[in-house]
Amino acid sequence: MTRAKIKTDIPDELREPLLNAALAHIPFEGWTDNTLGEAARDLDIPVGIARLAFPGGAADMIDFLADRCDQRLAEQAKLMDLESLKIRERIKTLIHLRLLCEEDHRESTRRGITWLALPQNQALGLKLLYRTVDLIWRLAGDTSADFNYYTKRLTLAGVYSSTVLYWLNDDSEEFAETWAFLDRRIEDVMKIEKNKMRLREICDKLPDVWRLAGKIRYRQ
């Protein structure tokens, strides 16, 4: 059977079809240059052109896939009434949606995480993780610009990454165990935040140590 040739040789326009073709090979080949070559042959385009579309090879393909999933999350979030939900429910819903964006290529995601765990690839892994959790917070309505901006994203990075790992090994119906795991992680975070607020309230009620010290010196 003759394969239909894609009617373009523009690398940027080839990225989407090349990635889609590559996803069929990644569960068996992993994220490799050979996978990109197989995708090019499936689409009947020159391998050299495919490499122009993804000059960074596996790194560029993984980046492109993660960005595509983030964009789909943003599109789905626009269709939801997130403002009617409490912040914890917004975060939980957005993480839920983000994981489902990868459901059709879960094994490729597993392979991608393994690839990103290699020492030479960890910087890219952190970049992609930050990009996703930052998007989730922005979609949830976060407008913080102080130190909380960073602590929120750091905390969510821990919740999100642990939930992804749990989800990849979850065989329960409709990933019910993953959503229960996510509930527990968010509950743990909420407890920490409540304790931080209590500690802050206690500290606000304490006398100013430096002012008291000044009074003591003055009396002396």
C-alpha positions in Angstrom: 0.0 0.0 0.0 1.4 3.4 -1.0 1.6 5.9 1.9 0.3 9.4 1.3 3.1 11.9 1.3 2.6 15.0 3.4 2.2 18.1 1.2 4.8 20.2 2.9 8.5 20.4 3.5 8.4 23.2 6.1 9.9 21.8 9.3 7.6 23.7 11.7 4.5 22.3 9.9 5.9 18.8 10.2 6.3 18.9 14.0 2.8 17.8 14.8 2.5 14.9 12.3 6.0 13.7 13.1 5.3 13.6 16.8 2.0 11.8 16.3 3.8 9.2 14.1 6.7 8.9 16.7 4.3 8.2 19.5 3.4 4.8 17.9 7.1 3.8 18.1 8.2 5.2 21.4 6.7 2.4 23.6 9.0 0.0 21.8 12.0 2.2 20.7 12.0 4.9 23.4 12.8 8.6 22.8 15.7 8.2 20.3 16.9 9.5 17.0 15.9 6.2 15.5 12.3 6.9 16.6 12.3 10.2 14.7 13.7 8.3 11.7 10.9 5.8 11.9 8.3 8.5 12.1 9.8 10.2 9.0 9.6 7.0 7.1 6.0 6.4 8.2 5.1 9.8 6.7 7.3 9.3 3.6 9.4 12.4 4.2 13.2 12.7 4.2 14.8 12.0 7.5 16.9 15.1 7.1 13.8 17.3 6.9 12.5 15.5 10.1 15.7 16.4 11.9 15.2 20.0 10.9 11.8 19.9 12.5 13.3 18.6 15.8 17.0 19.6 15.7 17.4 18.7 19.4 16.1 15.2 18.8 14.4 13.6 21.7 14.7 16.7 23.9 12.7 18.8 21.3 10.1 16.1 20.8 9.5 15.7 24.6 9.4 19.5 25.0 6.9 19.8 22.1 4.6 17.0 23.6 4.6 18.6 27.0 3.8 22.0 25.6 1.0 20.5 23.5 -0.5 18.9 26.6 -0.2 22.2 28.5 -2.0 24.0 25.7 -4.8 21.5 25.7 -5.2 21.9 29.4 -5.5 25.7 29.0 -8.1 25.2 26.3 -10.2 22.8 28.5 -9.9 25.1 31.5 -11.5 27.9 29.5 -14.6 25.7 29.2 -14.9 25.2 32.9 -16.3 27.4 35.7 -13.2 27.2 37.8 -14.1 30.5 39.7 -17.0 28.8 41.4 -14.6 26.2 43.0 -12.5 26.6 46.1 -8.8 26.9 45.3 -8.0 23.3 46.3 -10.7 22.0 44.0 -9.4 24.1 41.1 -5.9 22.7 41.6 -7.2 19.1 41.8 -9.4 19.6 38.7 -6.5 21.0 36.7 -4.1 18.3 37.7 -6.8 15.8 36.8 -7.3 17.3 33.3 -3.5 17.6 32.7 -3.0 13.9 33.4 -5.9 12.9 31.1 -4.2 14.9 28.3 -1.5 12.2 28.4 -3.8 9.2 28.7 -3.6 8.3 25.1 0.2 8.0 25.2 0.8 7.0 28.8 3.7 4.6 28.0 5.4 7.4 26.0 5.1 9.6 29.1 6.6 6.9 31.2 9.5 6.6 28.8 9.8 10.3 28.7 10.1 10.6 32.5 12.8 7.9 32.5 14.7 9.8 29.8 14.4 13.1 31.7 15.7 11.4 34.9 19.1 11.0 33.3 21.6 13.5 34.7 22.2 15.2 31.4 18.5 15.7 30.9 17.4 16.8 34.3 17.5 20.5 33.5 15.0 20.1 30.8 12.8 18.0 33.1 12.8 20.8 35.7 12.0 23.3 33.0 9.0 21.3 31.8 7.8 20.7 35.4 7.9 24.3 36.3 6.1 25.3 33.1 3.2 23.0 33.9 2.8 23.9 37.5 3.1 27.6 36.7 0.3 27.2 34.2 -1.9 25.3 36.7 -1.5 28.1 39.2 -2.2 30.8 36.7 -5.3 28.9 35.4 -6.4 28.6 39.1 -6.3 32.4 39.4 -3.0 32.9 41.2 -1.8 36.5 41.0 0.9 36.3 43.7 4.1 38.2 43.0 5.9 37.9 46.3 7.7 35.0 47.9 4.5 33.0 47.9 4.8 32.8 44.1 7.8 30.5 44.4 6.6 28.5 47.4 3.3 27.7 45.7 5.0 26.4 42.6 7.6 24.4 44.6 4.8 22.8 46.7 2.7 22.0 43.6 5.7 20.6 41.8 6.0 18.0 44.6 2.3 17.2 44.5 2.1 17.0 40.7 5.2 15.0 40.1 4.3 12.4 42.8 0.8 12.1 41.4 2.1 11.6 37.8 4.4 8.7 39.1 1.4 7.2 40.9 -0.8 7.5 37.8 1.7 5.8 35.6 1.4 2.6 37.7 -2.3 2.8 38.4 -4.4 0.0 37.0 -7.6 0.9 38.9 -10.8 1.6 37.0 -10.8 5.2 35.6 -7.6 5.8 37.7 -9.7 6.0 40.9 -6.7 5.3 43.1 -4.8 8.1 41.5 -7.5 10.6 42.3 -7.7 9.4 45.9 -3.9 9.7 46.1 -4.1 13.3 44.8 -6.8 14.1 47.4 -4.4 12.9 50.2 -1.5 14.9 48.8 -3.6 18.1 48.6 -5.0 17.5 52.1 -1.4 17.2 53.4 -0.5 20.5 51.8 -3.6 22.2 53.2 -2.6 21.0 56.7 0.9 22.5 56.3 -0.6 25.8 55.1 -3.0 25.9 58.1 -0.1 25.3 60.5 1.9 28.0 58.8 -1.0 30.4 59.2 -1.4 29.5 62.9 2.3 30.0 63.5 2.2 33.4 61.7 -0.8 34.5 63.9 1.1 33.5 67.0 4.2 35.4 65.9 2.1 38.5 65.1 0.8 38.4 68.7 4.3 38.2 70.3 5.9 41.4 71.5 8.5 43.0 69.3 11.7 41.5 70.7 13.9 44.4 69.4 11.6 47.0 70.9 11.7 45.3 74.2 15.4 45.0 74.1 15.6 48.8 73.4 13.5 49.5 76.5 15.7 47.3 78.6 18.8 49.2 77.5 17.0 52.5 78.0 16.1 51.5 81.6 19.7 50.6 82.3 
